[in-house]
Amino acid sequence: MSLARLGVFGGSFDPVHLGHLHAARVARAARDLDRVSFVPARRSPFKQDRRTAPGAARAELLELALEDEPDFVVDRRELSRPGPSYTVDTLREVAANFAGARLYLILGGDNLAGLPDWRDVDEVLDLAAPL
């Protein structure tokens, strides 16, 4: 499928809640996104000491929460990678999978403050515009 504008929304989603859905809807409308991919993290590099529900369970709950949102999908790619989940790795893969699509990184306010500490943040910002 060819997409022109793709939102990438990463997070623990432990659990997914109405705030996540609201942020995705606002981002979709603001940038006329064709799709929003919710990417549950295997393990956040900033929350390594925090226990989360198993990745498969978080992904299944996301799928249930998104079932009435045809433009929202769950992308499990980080759950299959070992180690911490780095946004730059995910964006590299998404950019390769959807060549030509403009990527938009959907961020919560809690993540925006720590953005300068992210791995390869300059490349993250080259690969996707933050929302």
Backbone as XML, in Angstrom:
<?xml version="1.0"?>
<chain id="A" units="angstrom">
  <residue number="1" name="MET">
    <atom name="N" x="0.844" y="-1.185" z="0.000"/>
    <atom name="CA" x="0.000" y="0.000" z="0.000"/>
    <atom name="C" x="0.883" y="1.241" z="0.000"/>
  </residue>
  <residue number="2" name="SER">
    <atom name="N" x="0.562" y="2.182" z="-0.823"/>
    <atom name="CA" x="1.310" y="3.421" z="-0.920"/>
    <atom name="C" x="0.701" y="4.451" z="0.027"/>
  </residue>
  <residue number="3" name="LEU">
    <atom name="N" x="1.540" y="5.010" z="0.869"/>
    <atom name="CA" x="1.102" y="6.035" z="1.811"/>
    <atom name="C" x="1.896" y="7.299" z="1.567"/>
  </residue>
  <residue number="4" name="ALA">
    <atom name="N" x="1.231" y="8.429" z="1.600"/>
    <atom name="CA" x="1.925" y="9.699" z="1.442"/>
    <atom name="C" x="2.339" y="10.278" z="2.791"/>
  </residue>
  <residue number="5" name="ARG">
    <atom name="N" x="1.484" y="10.091" z="3.812"/>
    <atom name="CA" x="1.709" y="10.708" z="5.118"/>
    <atom name="C" x="1.387" y="9.682" z="6.200"/>
  </residue>
  <residue number="6" name="LEU">
    <atom name="N" x="2.432" y="9.319" z="6.962"/>
    <atom name="CA" x="2.298" y="8.266" z="7.960"/>
    <atom name="C" x="2.707" y="8.775" z="9.329"/>
  </residue>
  <residue number="7" name="GLY">
    <atom name="N" x="1.814" y="8.643" z="10.294"/>
    <atom name="CA" x="2.131" y="8.966" z="11.679"/>
    <atom name="C" x="2.690" y="7.738" z="12.376"/>
  </residue>
  <residue number="8" name="VAL">
    <atom name="N" x="3.738" y="7.922" z="13.145"/>
    <atom name="CA" x="4.363" y="6.847" z="13.910"/>
    <atom name="C" x="4.264" y="7.245" z="15.382"/>
  </residue>
  <residue number="9" name="PHE">
    <atom name="N" x="3.546" y="6.438" z="16.141"/>
    <atom name="CA" x="3.256" y="6.739" z="17.544"/>
    <atom name="C" x="3.819" y="5.609" z="18.395"/>
  </residue>
  <residue number="10" name="GLY">
    <atom name="N" x="4.984" y="5.817" z="18.962"/>
    <atom name="CA" x="5.618" y="4.807" z="19.796"/>
    <atom name="C" x="5.331" y="5.043" z="21.257"/>
  </residue>
  <residue number="11" name="GLY">
    <atom name="N" x="5.451" y="3.976" z="22.032"/>
    <atom name="CA" x="5.261" y="4.097" z="23.469"/>
    <atom name="C" x="5.114" y="2.745" z="24.123"/>
  </residue>
  <residue number="12" name="SER">
    <atom name="N" x="5.024" y="2.766" z="25.421"/>
    <atom name="CA" x="4.808" y="1.521" z="26.168"/>
    <atom name="C" x="3.360" y="1.046" z="26.013"/>
  </residue>
  <residue number="13" name="PHE">
    <atom name="N" x="2.433" y="1.994" z="25.979"/>
    <atom name="CA" x="1.007" y="1.674" z="25.895"/>
    <atom name="C" x="0.653" y="0.647" z="26.968"/>
  </residue>
  <residue number="14" name="ASP">
    <atom name="N" x="1.015" y="0.979" z="28.189"/>
    <atom name="CA" x="0.831" y="0.062" z="29.313"/>
    <atom name="C" x="0.082" y="0.740" z="30.446"/>
  </residue>
  <residue number="15" name="PRO">
    <atom name="N" x="-1.227" y="0.846" z="30.298"/>
    <atom name="CA" x="-2.057" y="0.385" z="29.183"/>
    <atom name="C" x="-2.342" y="1.523" z="28.207"/>
  </residue>
  <residue number="16" name="VAL">
    <atom name="N" x="-2.868" y="1.146" z="27.038"/>
    <atom name="CA" x="-3.368" y="2.138" z="26.103"/>
    <atom name="C" x="-4.556" y="2.823" z="26.781"/>
  </residue>
  <residue number="17" name="HIS">
    <atom name="N" x="-4.713" y="4.135" z="26.532"/>
    <atom name="CA" x="-5.816" y="4.863" z="27.158"/>
    <atom name="C" x="-6.363" y="5.919" z="26.196"/>
  </residue>
  <residue number="18" name="LEU">
    <atom name="N" x="-7.424" y="6.562" z="26.621"/>
    <atom name="CA" x="-8.093" y="7.542" z="25.768"/>
    <atom name="C" x="-7.182" y="8.690" z="25.363"/>
  </residue>
  <residue number="19" name="GLY">
    <atom name="N" x="-6.223" y="9.046" z="26.197"/>
    <atom name="CA" x="-5.271" y="10.105" z="25.846"/>
    <atom name="C" x="-4.449" y="9.736" z="24.621"/>
  </residue>
  <residue number="20" name="HIS">
    <atom name="N" x="-4.054" y="8.464" z="24.526"/>
    <atom name="CA" x="-3.319" y="8.006" z="23.342"/>
    <atom name="C" x="-4.183" y="8.154" z="22.091"/>
  </residue>
  <residue number="21" name="LEU">
    <atom name="N" x="-5.426" y="7.714" z="22.196"/>
    <atom name="CA" x="-6.324" y="7.790" z="21.041"/>
    <atom name="C" x="-6.591" y="9.234" z="20.646"/>
  </residue>
  <residue number="22" name="HIS">
    <atom name="N" x="-6.770" y="10.088" z="21.636"/>
    <atom name="CA" x="-7.008" y="11.505" z="21.348"/>
    <atom name="C" x="-5.801" y="12.125" z="20.633"/>
  </residue>
  <residue number="23" name="ALA">
    <atom name="N" x="-4.605" y="11.861" z="21.137"/>
    <atom name="CA" x="-3.393" y="12.407" z="20.514"/>
    <atom name="C" x="-3.275" y="11.940" z="19.067"/>
  </residue>
  <residue number="24" name="ALA">
    <atom name="N" x="-3.570" y="10.672" z="18.816"/>
    <atom name="CA" x="-3.478" y="10.136" z="17.452"/>
    <atom name="C" x="-4.522" y="10.771" z="16.543"/>
  </residue>
  <residue number="25" name="ARG">
    <atom name="N" x="-5.726" y="10.968" z="17.051"/>
    <atom name="CA" x="-6.777" y="11.591" z="16.241"/>
    <atom name="C" x="-6.427" y="13.036" z="15.904"/>
  </residue>
  <residue number="26" name="VAL">
    <atom name="N" x="-5.917" y="13.763" z="16.872"/>
    <atom name="CA" x="-5.535" y="15.158" z="16.653"/>
    <atom name="C" x="-4.403" y="15.230" z="15.629"/>
  </residue>
  <residue number="27" name="ALA">
    <atom name="N" x="-3.410" y="14.360" z="15.777"/>
    <atom name="CA" x="-2.287" y="14.340" z="14.835"/>
    <atom name="C" x="-2.755" y="13.983" z="13.423"/>
  </residue>
  <residue number="28" name="ARG">
    <atom name="N" x="-3.640" y="12.991" z="13.331"/>
    <atom name="CA" x="-4.151" y="12.584" z="12.013"/>
    <atom name="C" x="-4.850" y="13.755" z="11.332"/>
  </residue>
  <residue number="29" name="ALA">
    <atom name="N" x="-5.679" y="14.464" z="12.079"/>
    <atom name="CA" x="-6.404" y="15.601" z="11.511"/>
    <atom name="C" x="-5.463" y="16.767" z="11.185"/>
  </residue>
  <residue number="30" name="ALA">
    <atom name="N" x="-4.506" y="17.035" z="12.058"/>
    <atom name="CA" x="-3.621" y="18.184" z="11.883"/>
    <atom name="C" x="-2.733" y="18.049" z="10.650"/>
  </residue>
  <residue number="31" name="ARG">
    <atom name="N" x="-2.314" y="16.826" z="10.333"/>
    <atom name="CA" x="-1.398" y="16.619" z="9.212"/>
    <atom name="C" x="-2.004" y="15.779" z="8.092"/>
  </residue>
  <residue number="32" name="ASP">
    <atom name="N" x="-3.323" y="15.580" z="8.157"/>
    <atom name="CA" x="-4.023" y="14.816" z="7.127"/>
    <atom name="C" x="-3.317" y="13.478" z="6.863"/>
  </residue>
  <residue number="33" name="LEU">
    <atom name="N" x="-3.053" y="12.741" z="7.948"/>
    <atom name="CA" x="-2.315" y="11.488" z="7.849"/>
    <atom name="C" x="-3.162" y="10.395" z="7.215"/>
  </residue>
  <residue number="34" name="ASP">
    <atom name="N" x="-2.530" y="9.607" z="6.360"/>
    <atom name="CA" x="-3.204" y="8.456" z="5.750"/>
    <atom name="C" x="-3.352" y="7.317" z="6.744"/>
  </residue>
  <residue number="35" name="ARG">
    <atom name="N" x="-2.384" y="7.208" z="7.643"/>
    <atom name="CA" x="-2.392" y="6.120" z="8.622"/>
    <atom name="C" x="-1.596" y="6.562" z="9.842"/>
  </residue>
  <residue number="36" name="VAL">
    <atom name="N" x="-1.989" y="6.018" z="10.998"/>
    <atom name="CA" x="-1.201" y="6.167" z="12.219"/>
    <atom name="C" x="-0.835" y="4.766" z="12.683"/>
  </residue>
  <residue number="37" name="SER">
    <atom name="N" x="0.463" y="4.514" z="12.805"/>
    <atom name="CA" x="0.967" y="3.234" z="13.302"/>
    <atom name="C" x="1.339" y="3.391" z="14.771"/>
  </residue>
  <residue number="38" name="PHE">
    <atom name="N" x="0.696" y="2.617" z="15.610"/>
    <atom name="CA" x="1.028" y="2.558" z="17.031"/>
    <atom name="C" x="2.104" y="1.485" z="17.189"/>
  </residue>
  <residue number="39" name="VAL">
    <atom name="N" x="3.232" y="1.859" z="17.755"/>
    <atom name="CA" x="4.378" y="0.952" z="17.860"/>
    <atom name="C" x="4.688" y="0.708" z="19.336"/>
  </residue>
  <residue number="40" name="PRO">
    <atom name="N" x="4.173" y="-0.388" z="19.905"/>
    <atom name="CA" x="4.497" y="-0.669" z="21.304"/>
    <atom name="C" x="5.971" y="-1.044" z="21.452"/>
  </residue>
  <residue number="41" name="ALA">
    <atom name="N" x="6.614" y="-0.436" z="22.433"/>
    <atom name="CA" x="8.034" y="-0.683" z="22.686"/>
    <atom name="C" x="8.224" y="-2.018" z="23.400"/>
  </residue>
  <residue number="42" name="ARG">
    <atom name="N" x="9.261" y="-2.707" z="22.999"/>
    <atom name="CA" x="9.643" y="-3.910" z="23.758"/>
    <atom name="C" x="10.073" y="-3.480" z="25.154"/>
  </residue>
  <residue number="43" name="ARG">
    <atom name="N" x="11.009" y="-2.523" z="25.186"/>
    <atom name="CA" x="11.480" y="-1.974" z="26.451"/>
    <atom name="C" x="11.997" y="-0.567" z="26.184"/>
  </residue>
  <residue number="44" name="SER">
    <atom name="N" x="11.443" y="0.401" z="26.871"/>
    <atom name="CA" x="11.890" y="1.779" z="26.711"/>
    <atom name="C" x="13.274" y="1.951" z="27.320"/>
  </residue>
  <residue number="45" name="PRO">
    <atom name="N" x="14.190" y="2.594" z="26.602"/>
    <atom name="CA" x="15.511" y="2.829" z="27.181"/>
    <atom name="C" x="15.457" y="3.768" z="28.391"/>
  </residue>
  <residue number="46" name="PHE">
    <atom name="N" x="14.360" y="4.500" z="28.538"/>
    <atom name="CA" x="14.209" y="5.427" z="29.659"/>
    <atom name="C" x="13.404" y="4.834" z="30.809"/>
  </residue>
  <residue number="47" name="LYS">
    <atom name="N" x="12.902" y="3.625" z="30.626"/>
    <atom name="CA" x="12.098" y="2.972" z="31.669"/>
    <atom name="C" x="12.587" y="1.546" z="31.897"/>
  </residue>
  <residue number="48" name="GLN">
    <atom name="N" x="13.886" y="1.314" z="31.840"/>
    <atom name="CA" x="14.404" y="-0.042" z="31.917"/>
    <atom name="C" x="14.187" y="-0.683" z="33.281"/>
  </residue>
  <residue number="49" name="ASP">
    <atom name="N" x="13.991" y="0.137" z="34.304"/>
    <atom name="CA" x="13.766" y="-0.418" z="35.630"/>
    <atom name="C" x="12.283" y="-0.658" z="35.921"/>
  </residue>
  <residue number="50" name="ARG">
    <atom name="N" x="11.433" y="-0.332" z="34.977"/>
    <atom name="CA" x="9.984" y="-0.458" z="35.160"/>
    <atom name="C" x="9.483" y="-1.736" z="34.501"/>
  </residue>
  <residue number="51" name="ARG">
    <atom name="N" x="8.678" y="-2.482" z="35.222"/>
    <atom name="CA" x="8.069" y="-3.686" z="34.649"/>
    <atom name="C" x="6.824" y="-3.294" z="33.872"/>
  </residue>
  <residue number="52" name="THR">
    <atom name="N" x="6.671" y="-3.883" z="32.711"/>
    <atom name="CA" x="5.479" y="-3.642" z="31.902"/>
    <atom name="C" x="4.791" y="-4.969" z="31.641"/>
  </residue>
  <residue number="53" name="ALA">
    <atom name="N" x="3.564" y="-4.880" z="31.220"/>
    <atom name="CA" x="2.840" y="-6.080" z="30.796"/>
    <atom name="C" x="3.570" y="-6.673" z="29.595"/>
  </residue>
  <residue number="54" name="PRO">
    <atom name="N" x="3.410" y="-7.960" z="29.347"/>
    <atom name="CA" x="4.064" y="-8.567" z="28.183"/>
    <atom name="C" x="3.679" y="-7.837" z="26.886"/>
  </residue>
  <residue number="55" name="GLY">
    <atom name="N" x="4.638" y="-7.757" z="25.974"/>
    <atom name="CA" x="4.423" y="-7.036" z="24.723"/>
    <atom name="C" x="3.237" y="-7.537" z="23.926"/>
  </residue>
  <residue number="56" name="ALA">
    <atom name="N" x="3.071" y="-8.843" z="23.863"/>
    <atom name="CA" x="1.946" y="-9.400" z="23.097"/>
    <atom name="C" x="0.621" y="-8.945" z="23.686"/>
  </residue>
  <residue number="57" name="ALA">
    <atom name="N" x="0.533" y="-8.897" z="25.005"/>
    <atom name="CA" x="-0.708" y="-8.467" z="25.655"/>
    <atom name="C" x="-0.976" y="-6.991" z="25.386"/>
  </residue>
  <residue number="58" name="ARG">
    <atom name="N" x="0.068" y="-6.162" z="25.445"/>
    <atom name="CA" x="-0.112" y="-4.734" z="25.165"/>
    <atom name="C" x="-0.533" y="-4.519" z="23.712"/>
  </residue>
  <residue number="59" name="ALA">
    <atom name="N" x="0.048" y="-5.282" z="22.793"/>
    <atom name="CA" x="-0.318" y="-5.165" z="21.376"/>
    <atom name="C" x="-1.764" y="-5.606" z="21.156"/>
  </residue>
  <residue number="60" name="GLU">
    <atom name="N" x="-2.177" y="-6.680" z="21.814"/>
    <atom name="CA" x="-3.563" y="-7.151" z="21.671"/>
    <atom name="C" x="-4.549" y="-6.124" z="22.206"/>
  </residue>
  <residue number="61" name="LEU">
    <atom name="N" x="-4.225" y="-5.503" z="23.341"/>
    <atom name="CA" x="-5.107" y="-4.460" z="23.878"/>
    <atom name="C" x="-5.159" y="-3.255" z="22.942"/>
  </residue>
  <residue number="62" name="LEU">
    <atom name="N" x="-4.030" y="-2.915" z="22.338"/>
    <atom name="CA" x="-4.027" y="-1.841" z="21.344"/>
    <atom name="C" x="-4.946" y="-2.179" z="20.175"/>
  </residue>
  <residue number="63" name="GLU">
    <atom name="N" x="-4.847" y="-3.405" z="19.678"/>
    <atom name="CA" x="-5.706" y="-3.801" z="18.555"/>
    <atom name="C" x="-7.179" y="-3.690" z="18.916"/>
  </residue>
  <residue number="64" name="LEU">
    <atom name="N" x="-7.532" y="-4.064" z="20.130"/>
    <atom name="CA" x="-8.928" y="-3.930" z="20.570"/>
    <atom name="C" x="-9.333" y="-2.456" z="20.640"/>
  </residue>
  <residue number="65" name="ALA">
    <atom name="N" x="-8.442" y="-1.622" z="21.157"/>
    <atom name="CA" x="-8.748" y="-0.196" z="21.293"/>
    <atom name="C" x="-8.881" y="0.497" z="19.939"/>
  </residue>
  <residue number="66" name="LEU">
    <atom name="N" x="-8.210" y="-0.053" z="18.919"/>
    <atom name="CA" x="-8.189" y="0.596" z="17.601"/>
    <atom name="C" x="-9.170" y="-0.006" z="16.606"/>
  </residue>
  <residue number="67" name="GLU">
    <atom name="N" x="-9.934" y="-1.002" z="17.021"/>
    <atom name="CA" x="-10.754" y="-1.733" z="16.054"/>
    <atom name="C" x="-11.785" y="-0.871" z="15.336"/>
  </residue>
  <residue number="68" name="ASP">
    <atom name="N" x="-12.184" y="0.260" z="15.910"/>
    <atom name="CA" x="-13.137" y="1.148" z="15.239"/>
    <atom name="C" x="-12.454" y="2.326" z="14.544"/>
  </residue>
  <residue number="69" name="GLU">
    <atom name="N" x="-11.136" y="2.248" z="14.425"/>
    <atom name="CA" x="-10.343" y="3.308" z="13.804"/>
    <atom name="C" x="-9.633" y="2.716" z="12.590"/>
  </residue>
  <residue number="70" name="PRO">
    <atom name="N" x="-10.239" y="2.729" z="11.422"/>
    <atom name="CA" x="-9.651" y="2.054" z="10.259"/>
    <atom name="C" x="-8.297" y="2.611" z="9.810"/>
  </residue>
  <residue number="71" name="ASP">
    <atom name="N" x="-7.976" y="3.843" z="10.181"/>
    <atom name="CA" x="-6.697" y="4.437" z="9.779"/>
    <atom name="C" x="-5.600" y="4.240" z="10.826"/>
  </residue>
  <residue number="72" name="PHE">
    <atom name="N" x="-5.923" y="3.512" z="11.890"/>
    <atom name="CA" x="-4.957" y="3.236" z="12.952"/>
    <atom name="C" x="-4.597" y="1.757" z="12.927"/>
  </residue>
  <residue number="73" name="VAL">
    <atom name="N" x="-3.303" y="1.452" z="13.015"/>
    <atom name="CA" x="-2.839" y="0.060" z="13.009"/>
    <atom name="C" x="-1.795" y="-0.136" z="14.107"/>
  </residue>
  <residue number="74" name="VAL">
    <atom name="N" x="-1.620" y="-1.394" z="14.494"/>
    <atom name="CA" x="-0.584" y="-1.761" z="15.452"/>
    <atom name="C" x="0.594" y="-2.320" z="14.670"/>
  </residue>
  <residue number="75" name="ASP">
    <atom name="N" x="1.760" y="-1.778" z="14.930"/>
    <atom name="CA" x="3.000" y="-2.219" z="14.295"/>
    <atom name="C" x="3.848" y="-2.864" z="15.395"/>
  </residue>
  <residue number="76" name="ARG">
    <atom name="N" x="4.050" y="-4.174" z="15.304"/>
    <atom name="CA" x="4.736" y="-4.933" z="16.348"/>
    <atom name="C" x="6.245" y="-5.044" z="16.156"/>
  </residue>
  <residue number="77" name="ARG">
    <atom name="N" x="6.827" y="-4.287" z="15.264"/>
    <atom name="CA" x="8.243" y="-4.473" z="14.917"/>
    <atom name="C" x="9.177" y="-4.355" z="16.119"/>
  </residue>
  <residue number="78" name="GLU">
    <atom name="N" x="8.919" y="-3.460" z="17.048"/>
    <atom name="CA" x="9.825" y="-3.323" z="18.190"/>
    <atom name="C" x="9.736" y="-4.510" z="19.137"/>
  </residue>
  <residue number="79" name="LEU">
    <atom name="N" x="8.597" y="-5.158" z="19.170"/>
    <atom name="CA" x="8.426" y="-6.305" z="20.060"/>
    <atom name="C" x="9.271" y="-7.496" z="19.630"/>
  </residue>
  <residue number="80" name="SER">
    <atom name="N" x="9.634" y="-7.535" z="18.359"/>
    <atom name="CA" x="10.419" y="-8.661" z="17.851"/>
    <atom name="C" x="11.924" y="-8.404" z="17.889"/>
  </residue>
  <residue number="81" name="ARG">
    <atom name="N" x="12.331" y="-7.178" z="18.232"/>
    <atom name="CA" x="13.762" y="-6.861" z="18.314"/>
    <atom name="C" x="14.256" y="-7.029" z="19.738"/>
  </residue>
  <residue number="82" name="PRO">
    <atom name="N" x="15.474" y="-7.529" z="19.907"/>
    <atom name="CA" x="16.019" y="-7.651" z="21.265"/>
    <atom name="C" x="16.448" y="-6.289" z="21.810"/>
  </residue>
  <residue number="83" name="GLY">
    <atom name="N" x="16.576" y="-6.241" z="23.114"/>
    <atom name="CA" x="17.109" y="-5.041" z="23.755"/>
    <atom name="C" x="16.117" y="-3.899" z="23.818"/>
  </residue>
  <residue number="84" name="PRO">
    <atom name="N" x="16.602" y="-2.721" z="24.235"/>
    <atom name="CA" x="15.728" y="-1.553" z="24.308"/>
    <atom name="C" x="15.247" y="-1.127" z="22.920"/>
  </residue>
  <residue number="85" name="SER">
    <atom name="N" x="14.102" y="-0.488" z="22.892"/>
    <atom name="CA" x="13.514" y="0.013" z="21.645"/>
    <atom name="C" x="13.961" y="1.451" z="21.425"/>
  </residue>
  <residue number="86" name="TYR">
    <atom name="N" x="14.676" y="1.672" z="20.341"/>
    <atom name="CA" x="15.120" y="3.018" z="19.994"/>
    <atom name="C" x="14.325" y="3.515" z="18.792"/>
  </residue>
  <residue number="87" name="THR">
    <atom name="N" x="13.763" y="4.708" z="18.932"/>
    <atom name="CA" x="12.928" y="5.291" z="17.882"/>
    <atom name="C" x="13.683" y="5.409" z="16.568"/>
  </residue>
  <residue number="88" name="VAL">
    <atom name="N" x="14.946" y="5.740" z="16.613"/>
    <atom name="CA" x="15.710" y="5.904" z="15.376"/>
    <atom name="C" x="15.739" y="4.603" z="14.580"/>
  </residue>
  <residue number="89" name="ASP">
    <atom name="N" x="15.880" y="3.461" z="15.250"/>
    <atom name="CA" x="15.885" y="2.177" z="14.546"/>
    <atom name="C" x="14.539" y="1.916" z="13.883"/>
  </residue>
  <residue number="90" name="THR">
    <atom name="N" x="13.480" y="2.223" z="14.607"/>
    <atom name="CA" x="12.134" y="2.016" z="14.069"/>
    <atom name="C" x="11.882" y="2.923" z="12.874"/>
  </residue>
  <residue number="91" name="LEU">
    <atom name="N" x="12.252" y="4.184" z="12.985"/>
    <atom name="CA" x="12.029" y="5.112" z="11.878"/>
    <atom name="C" x="12.833" y="4.727" z="10.646"/>
  </residue>
  <residue number="92" name="ARG">
    <atom name="N" x="14.049" y="4.231" z="10.845"/>
    <atom name="CA" x="14.837" y="3.754" z="9.701"/>
    <atom name="C" x="14.082" y="2.639" z="8.971"/>
  </residue>
  <residue number="93" name="GLU">
    <atom name="N" x="13.556" y="1.691" z="9.740"/>
    <atom name="CA" x="12.826" y="0.567" z="9.137"/>
    <atom name="C" x="11.551" y="1.029" z="8.454"/>
  </residue>
  <residue number="94" name="VAL">
    <atom name="N" x="10.800" y="1.882" z="9.120"/>
    <atom name="CA" x="9.539" y="2.373" z="8.547"/>
    <atom name="C" x="9.820" y="3.157" z="7.268"/>
  </residue>
  <residue number="95" name="ALA">
    <atom name="N" x="10.843" y="3.993" z="7.287"/>
    <atom name="CA" x="11.195" y="4.767" z="6.088"/>
    <atom name="C" x="11.563" y="3.843" z="4.937"/>
  </residue>
  <residue number="96" name="ALA">
    <atom name="N" x="12.255" y="2.752" z="5.225"/>
    <atom name="CA" x="12.615" y="1.790" z="4.176"/>
    <atom name="C" x="11.386" y="1.042" z="3.669"/>
  </residue>
  <residue number="97" name="ASN">
    <atom name="N" x="10.459" y="0.715" z="4.584"/>
    <atom name="CA" x="9.253" y="-0.017" z="4.196"/>
    <atom name="C" x="8.258" y="0.833" z="3.414"/>
  </residue>
  <residue number="98" name="PHE">
    <atom name="N" x="8.247" y="2.124" z="3.682"/>
    <atom name="CA" x="7.296" y="3.034" z="3.041"/>
    <atom name="C" x="8.057" y="4.155" z="2.339"/>
  </residue>
  <residue number="99" name="ALA">
    <atom name="N" x="8.914" y="3.764" z="1.418"/>
    <atom name="CA" x="9.739" y="4.728" z="0.684"/>
    <atom name="C" x="8.846" y="5.794" z="0.051"/>
  </residue>
  <residue number="100" name="GLY">
    <atom name="N" x="9.236" y="7.025" z="0.237"/>
    <atom name="CA" x="8.483" y="8.132" z="-0.343"/>
    <atom name="C" x="7.439" y="8.721" z="0.583"/>
  </residue>
  <residue number="101" name="ALA">
    <atom name="N" x="7.069" y="8.006" z="1.638"/>
    <atom name="CA" x="6.086" y="8.529" z="2.576"/>
    <atom name="C" x="6.746" y="9.575" z="3.483"/>
  </residue>
  <residue number="102" name="ARG">
    <atom name="N" x="5.998" y="10.601" z="3.835"/>
    <atom name="CA" x="6.454" y="11.595" z="4.811"/>
    <atom name="C" x="6.078" y="11.046" z="6.174"/>
  </residue>
  <residue number="103" name="LEU">
    <atom name="N" x="7.060" y="10.930" z="7.063"/>
    <atom name="CA" x="6.818" y="10.384" z="8.397"/>
    <atom name="C" x="6.634" y="11.499" z="9.413"/>
  </residue>
  <residue number="104" name="TYR">
    <atom name="N" x="5.685" y="11.283" z="10.310"/>
    <atom name="CA" x="5.413" y="12.215" z="11.399"/>
    <atom name="C" x="5.490" y="11.431" z="12.698"/>
  </residue>
  <residue number="105" name="LEU">
    <atom name="N" x="6.303" y="11.891" z="13.623"/>
    <atom name="CA" x="6.480" y="11.237" z="14.906"/>
    <atom name="C" x="5.514" y="11.857" z="15.909"/>
  </residue>
  <residue number="106" name="ILE">
    <atom name="N" x="4.593" y="11.055" z="16.385"/>
    <atom name="CA" x="3.602" y="11.533" z="17.347"/>
    <atom name="C" x="4.174" y="11.339" z="18.748"/>
  </residue>
  <residue number="107" name="LEU">
    <atom name="N" x="4.274" y="12.445" z="19.471"/>
    <atom name="CA" x="4.876" y="12.443" z="20.799"/>
    <atom name="C" x="3.922" y="13.002" z="21.834"/>
  </residue>
  <residue number="108" name="GLY">
    <atom name="N" x="3.952" y="12.407" z="23.028"/>
    <atom name="CA" x="3.265" y="12.986" z="24.165"/>
    <atom name="C" x="4.170" y="14.036" z="24.792"/>
  </residue>
  <residue number="109" name="GLY">
    <atom name="N" x="3.596" y="14.932" z="25.540"/>
    <atom name="CA" x="4.370" y="15.971" z="26.201"/>
    <atom name="C" x="5.448" y="15.410" z="27.114"/>
  </residue>
  <residue number="110" name="ASP">
    <atom name="N" x="5.193" y="14.250" z="27.715"/>
    <atom name="CA" x="6.180" y="13.637" z="28.594"/>
    <atom name="C" x="7.429" y="13.222" z="27.824"/>
  </residue>
  <residue number="111" name="ASN">
    <atom name="N" x="7.278" y="12.861" z="26.559"/>
    <atom name="CA" x="8.428" y="12.466" z="25.745"/>
    <atom name="C" x="9.131" y="13.660" z="25.116"/>
  </residue>
  <residue number="112" name="LEU">
    <atom name="N" x="8.398" y="14.696" z="24.826"/>
    <atom name="CA" x="8.980" y="15.856" z="24.168"/>
    <atom name="C" x="10.091" y="16.481" z="25.011"/>
  </residue>
  <residue number="113" name="ALA">
    <atom name="N" x="9.883" y="16.551" z="26.306"/>
    <atom name="CA" x="10.879" y="17.154" z="27.186"/>
    <atom name="C" x="12.210" y="16.398" z="27.149"/>
  </residue>
  <residue number="114" name="GLY">
    <atom name="N" x="12.161" y="15.078" z="26.992"/>
    <atom name="CA" x="13.379" y="14.279" z="26.977"/>
    <atom name="C" x="13.962" y="14.042" z="25.606"/>
  </residue>
  <residue number="115" name="LEU">
    <atom name="N" x="13.360" y="14.615" z="24.570"/>
    <atom name="CA" x="13.803" y="14.369" z="23.197"/>
    <atom name="C" x="15.303" y="14.608" z="22.979"/>
  </residue>
  <residue number="116" name="PRO">
    <atom name="N" x="15.897" y="15.635" z="23.552"/>
    <atom name="CA" x="17.337" y="15.839" z="23.332"/>
    <atom name="C" x="18.210" y="14.667" z="23.807"/>
  </residue>
  <residue number="117" name="ASP">
    <atom name="N" x="17.680" y="13.830" z="24.702"/>
    <atom name="CA" x="18.449" y="12.697" z="25.233"/>
    <atom name="C" x="18.276" y="11.420" z="24.410"/>
  </residue>
  <residue number="118" name="TRP">
    <atom name="N" x="17.459" y="11.456" z="23.375"/>
    <atom name="CA" x="17.206" y="10.251" z="22.587"/>
    <atom name="C" x="18.439" y="9.884" z="21.766"/>
  </residue>
  <residue number="119" name="ARG">
    <atom name="N" x="18.564" y="8.601" z="21.489"/>
    <atom name="CA" x="19.658" y="8.109" z="20.639"/>
    <atom name="C" x="19.504" y="8.708" z="19.233"/>
  </residue>
  <residue number="120" name="ASP">
    <atom name="N" x="20.590" y="9.258" z="18.712"/>
    <atom name="CA" x="20.642" y="9.805" z="17.350"/>
    <atom name="C" x="19.465" y="10.745" z="17.063"/>
  </residue>
  <residue number="121" name="VAL">
    <atom name="N" x="19.225" y="11.662" z="17.985"/>
    <atom name="CA" x="18.060" y="12.548" z="17.883"/>
    <atom name="C" x="18.066" y="13.359" z="16.590"/>
  </residue>
  <residue number="122" name="ASP">
    <atom name="N" x="19.227" y="13.763" z="16.110"/>
    <atom name="CA" x="19.259" y="14.524" z="14.850"/>
    <atom name="C" x="18.737" y="13.691" z="13.693"/>
  </residue>
  <residue number="123" name="GLU">
    <atom name="N" x="19.087" y="12.412" z="13.671"/>
    <atom name="CA" x="18.571" y="11.537" z="12.622"/>
    <atom name="C" x="17.078" y="11.294" z="12.802"/>
  </residue>
  <residue number="124" name="VAL">
    <atom name="N" x="16.631" y="11.156" z="14.042"/>
    <atom name="CA" x="15.192" y="11.011" z="14.303"/>
    <atom name="C" x="14.443" y="12.172" z="13.665"/>
  </residue>
  <residue number="125" name="LEU">
    <atom name="N" x="14.943" y="13.386" z="13.888"/>
    <atom name="CA" x="14.276" y="14.582" z="13.367"/>
    <atom name="C" x="14.433" y="14.729" z="11.861"/>
  </residue>
  <residue number="126" name="ASP">
    <atom name="N" x="15.468" y="14.119" z="11.284"/>
    <atom name="CA" x="15.587" y="14.098" z="9.830"/>
    <atom name="C" x="14.609" y="13.107" z="9.203"/>
  </residue>
  <residue number="127" name="LEU">
    <atom name="N" x="14.367" y="12.012" z="9.910"/>
    <atom name="CA" x="13.490" y="10.966" z="9.380"/>
    <atom name="C" x="12.005" y="11.308" z="9.547"/>
  </residue>
  <residue number="128" name="ALA">
    <atom name="N" x="11.656" y="12.023" z="10.610"/>
    <atom name="CA" x="10.239" y="12.283" z="10.887"/>
    <atom name="C" x="10.068" y="13.645" z="11.534"/>
  </residue>
  <residue number="129" name="ALA">
    <atom name="N" x="9.026" y="14.330" z="11.127"/>
    <atom name="CA" x="8.679" y="15.601" z="11.754"/>
    <atom name="C" x="7.934" y="15.312" z="13.058"/>
  </residue>
  <residue number="130" name="PRO">
    <atom name="N" x="8.312" y="15.947" z="14.163"/>
    <atom name="CA" x="7.607" y="15.687" z="15.434"/>
    <atom name="C" x="6.255" y="16.388" z="15.461"/>
  </residue>
  <residue number="131" name="LEU">
    <atom name="N" x="5.299" y="15.694" z="16.030"/>
    <atom name="CA" x="3.953" y="16.263" z="16.246"/>
    <atom name="C" x="3.642" y="16.239" z="17.714"/>
  </residue>
</chain>
